[in-house]
Amino acid sequence: MPKDELKETLSKTLKAVLIIYAVLLALFFAVNAITDKLPKPYHKRTISAEVTPWLK
């Protein structure tokens, strides 16, 4: 495989991975913001430290 072809393939692959990562990150924060605003039966719970001591 010539160096130019390898360089072009790596460039395209890196660009695709960065786009996928950016979309997933944006999607995560969008879903997180939406779930913070949900009403009482669907809201995010705050779990106490006694139940999950490893999260202290």
SERO-4910 file (N, C-alpha, C, O; in steps of 0.05 Angstrom, whole numbers):
BEGIN
 pado doro    nc1    nc2    nc3   cac1   cac2   cac3    cc1    cc2    cc3    oc1    oc2    oc3
  Met    A     17    -23      0      0      0      0     18     25      0     35     28     18
  Pro    A     15     42    -20     31     67    -21     26     85      3      4     84     15
  Lys    A     46    102      9     43    120     32     20    139     29      6    145     49
  Asp    A     16    150      5     -5    169      1    -33    157      6    -50    169     18
  Glu    A    -36    132     -3    -62    118      1    -66    112     30    -88    115     40
  Leu    A    -45    104     44    -47     99     73    -54    124     88    -71    124    106
  Lys    A    -41    146     81    -46    172     94    -75    181     90    -88    191    108
  Glu    A    -85    177     66   -112    185     59   -132    168     74   -152    178     84
  Thr    A   -127    142     76   -144    123     91   -145    130    120   -166    130    133
  Leu    A   -122    135    132   -121    142    160   -135    169    166   -148    172    186
  Ser    A   -132    187    147   -145    213    150   -176    210    150   -190    222    166
  Lys    A   -186    195    131   -215    190    129   -225    175    154   -246    182    164
  Thr    A   -210    156    163   -218    140    186   -219    158    211   -238    156    227
  Leu    A   -198    174    215   -197    192    238   -220    212    237   -233    217    258
  Lys    A   -226    222    214   -248    241    211   -275    228    218   -292    240    232
  Ala    A   -279    203    209   -304    189    215   -306    183    244   -328    186    256
  Val    A   -285    175    257   -285    169    286   -291    194    302   -306    193    321
  Leu    A   -279    216    294   -284    242    308   -313    251    305   -325    262    324
  Ile    A   -324    247    281   -352    255    277   -371    237    294   -389    247    306
  Ile    A   -366    211    294   -382    193    311   -380    201    340   -400    201    354
  Tyr    A   -356    206    349   -351    214    377   -366    239    384   -379    241    405
  Ala    A   -365    259    366   -378    285    371   -408    282    372   -422    294    389
  Val    A   -419    265    354   -448    260    354   -457    246    379   -477    253    391
  Leu    A   -442    226    387   -449    212    412   -447    230    437   -464    228    454
  Leu    A   -427    247    437   -424    265    460   -447    285    461   -459    290    482
  Ala    A   -454    296    438   -477    315    436   -503    301    444   -520    313    458
  Leu    A   -507    277    434   -531    261    441   -532    256    471   -554    258    483
  Phe    A   -510    249    483   -509    244    512   -518    268    527   -535    266    545
  Phe    A   -507    291    521   -514    316    536   -543    325    530   -556    335    548
  Ala    A   -552    320    506   -580    327    500   -599    309    516   -619    319    527
  Val    A   -594    283    516   -612    265    531   -610    271    561   -630    270    575
  Asn    A   -586    277    571   -582    284    599   -598    309    606   -611    310    627
  Ala    A   -598    329    590   -612    354    595   -642    349    594   -657    360    610
  Ile    A   -651    332    576   -680    327    574   -689    311    598   -711    316    608
  Thr    A   -674    291    606   -682    274    629   -682    290    655   -696    283    674
  Asp    A   -666    311    657   -666    328    681   -692    343    685   -699    350    707
  Lys    A   -707    347    663   -731    363    664   -757    346    665   -779    357    663
  Leu    A   -754    320    667   -778    303    667   -793    306    693   -782    312    714
  Pro    A   -820    302    692   -836    304    716   -831    281    736   -816    262    730
  Lys    A   -844    282    759   -838    265    782   -836    235    776   -816    223    784
  Pro    A   -855    222    764   -852    193    762   -829    184    744   -820    161    746
  Tyr    A   -819    202    727   -798    194    709   -771    208    714   -752    205    698
  His    A   -769    223    735   -745    239    741   -721    221    748   -725    197    754
  Lys    A   -698    233    748   -674    218    756   -672    218    786   -675    239    799
  Arg    A   -668    195    798   -666    193    827   -639    201    837   -619    198    823
  Thr    A   -638    211    861   -613    216    875   -609    193    894   -625    189    913
  Ile    A   -589    177    890   -584    153    906   -567    161    930   -546    173    927
  Ser    A   -576    154    954   -561    161    978   -535    147    981   -531    125    969
  Ala    A   -516    158    996   -490    147    999   -490    121   1015   -472    104   1012
  Glu    A   -511    117   1031   -513     92   1047   -518     68   1029   -509     46   1034
  Val    A   -533     73   1007   -540     52    989   -516     45    971   -512     22    964
  Thr    A   -501     66    963   -478     62    946   -453     74    958   -445     96    950
  Pro    A   -441     60    977   -417     71    990   -393     75    972   -375     91    978
  Trp    A   -392     61    950   -370     64    931   -370     89    916   -351     96    902
  Leu    A   -393    104    917   -395    130    902   -388    154    919   -391    176    910
  Lys    A   -379    150    943   -372    172    961   -350    189    950   -342    209    962
***
